[in-house]
Amino acid sequence: MLPVAVLVYDALSGALGANPIQRATLQTGLLTLALLVLSLACTPLRLLTGWTWPARIRKTLGLLGFGYAALHFLIYLFDHGFDLTLMTEDVLKRPFITAGFTALLLLVPLALTSTPRAVKRLGFQRWTRLHQLAYVAVSLGALHYYWGVKKDHTPPLIYAAVIAALFLIRFLKRRPARSARAGSRAAKS
């Protein structure tokens, strides 16, 4: 939770600048997106290298990403006086807020079912299908970032390109394995 400590220190020392709420919101949002992208990069990294350690940190990265998404949202709520009516109007009126809020909502069941007990209760296949919502959530997070930027769209486009590359690696690396399994099933028939 070092970034939270840095934010608190920056806030107490006046280092958050002229608009501290905006800066804190931006920093937590960027950290959320970075952590979610890193968590999604674990499987492609394993597929490309054969390393097993990325799988051991994937859940931690995802939960940290959710934690920072929740903090990002709490800062947003604080900035709006915790007025849920105003927040609802904002979600319905501003597409970039809609995308970010939807991404957060999709992350909630993933965080709640991140335990071995939840995997056992849901069954591995249902749990896996549920956790594929992470792909939608990170994509909506990148869209939220893109729509929220007013001038230079380069950083959100870089995130989008990295996410697209991770999806492509997953697709290309898993496709031959599925084809091979289908072929072996057909041969057995």
N, C-alpha and C positions, 0 to 999 in steps of 0.2 A: 504494500500500500504506500510505497515511497512517493508516487505522484500525488497522492492526497496530502501527504506531509509537505511536499513542495508547494502545493496550492495553498495550504494553510499558512505556511511560512511566508509565501509571497503576499498573501492577503494581510497578514499581520505587519509585514515590513513595508507595505504600500507599493510592492513591486508589480502588482497586477495592472498598473497603468490607469488611464483616465476612466475606463469603463471595465471595472473588475469583474462584474457579472458576465459581460460578454466574453471576456478573456477566459474566465473559468469555464463557461459553457463551451467555448471552442476547444479548449484543451481537453476537457473530459470527453467531448465528442470525438476528437481525433484519436485519443487514446482508446476509446471504445472500438472504433473502426479498425485501428491497427491490431488490437488484441484479437478481434474476431477474424481478421484476415490471417493472422498468425495461426490461430487455432485451425482454420480451414487448410492452411498450408501443410499441416502435419501429415495428412494422408498422402498428398502428392509427393512430399519429400520422402516418405517411406517407400512409395511406389517407384520413385526414380533411383533411390540410393540403396534400398534394402535395410536402412537403419530402422531399429525398433524404438529408439528413445523418443522420437516425436509423438508416438501414440501415448506415451506415458505422461506427456505434459499437455496434451490436447484439451482435456477436461478442465485443467487448471486455467489455461488461457481463455477458454470459453466462459468459465465462471467469472474470471476477472473482467472479461469484456462485458458480461451482464452487469456486474457490479458498477462498472464505470458508466454503463448506459443508464442504470438507475440513478446514479449520482448526477449525470448529465440532465436527466429529466427532473430531478429534485431542484437543481439550480434553476432550470427553466420555470418550474412552479414557483420557486421563491421569487424570481424576477417578476412573476405575474401575481404576487400577493397570495399565492395558494388559492386563487379564485378558480374553482372548477368550471364554473359557467364560462368564464373568459377562456380557459384552456379548451373547453369543448368547441367554442366558437372558432378558436384559432385552428384546431385540428380539422374542422369542417371547411374552413375558408382558405387555408394556406396549404397548398399541396406539399411543400417541403416538410411542414410540421406533420401532415398526415402520413407521409412516408416514414419519418422518424418514429412517430408514435406507434405505427403498425409494426415496425421492426422491433420496438421494445416489447409490445404485446406478444409477438412471436417468440421472443427470447424467454418469456416467463415460464411457459411449460417446459422448455428445455432445461432451465435452471432447476425447476422443481423435480425433474425426473433424471437428475444427473447422478443419482446414487445407484450402487449395485442392487439395492433393494427394489428400486423402481424398474430396473432392467428385468429383474426376476418377476415382478408383479405384472408388467406389461408383456413380457415375452420379448426375446431379442429382436424378432422381425418387426413387431409393432413399435418397439422402442427405436429401432433404426429408422423406420419410416417417419416417426415423429421428429427425430433429430435431423432429418433432412430439411426441416424448416429453417435450419441455420443458413442454408444457401439462400433462401428467400430473404431472411432477415439481414444478412450481410449485403445483399444486393440492394435492398431498400435503404440500408445505412449509407451506401455509396451514393444512391440517388438523392437521399436527404442532404448529404454533403454537397453534391453537385448543384442542386436547386437552391441551397442556402448561400452559396458563394455568389457575390455580386460581380466581381471583376475577373480575376485570374482563375479559370477553370482547370488549369493544368494539374494541380494536386488531386482534385477529385477524379479527373480522367486517368491519372496514374493508378489510383486505387482501383478504379473500374477495370483497367487493363490487367492489373495483377489478379483481380478476382476472376476475370474471364480466362486468363491463362491457367489458373488453378482448376477451374471447371473443365477446361479443355484437357489438361493432363489427366484428371480423374476419368473423363470420358474415354480418352484414347487408351489409357493403361488398363481400364477395366473391360473394355469392349472385347479384346481378344480372349480374355479369360472366360467371358460369358459365351463367346462363339465356340471355344474349345469344349466347354461343358455341354453345350447344346449338341455339338457334333458327337461327343462320346455317348450321350443319351440316345441319339438316333442310331448309332452303331449297335447299341445293346438291344434295340427293339427288333 
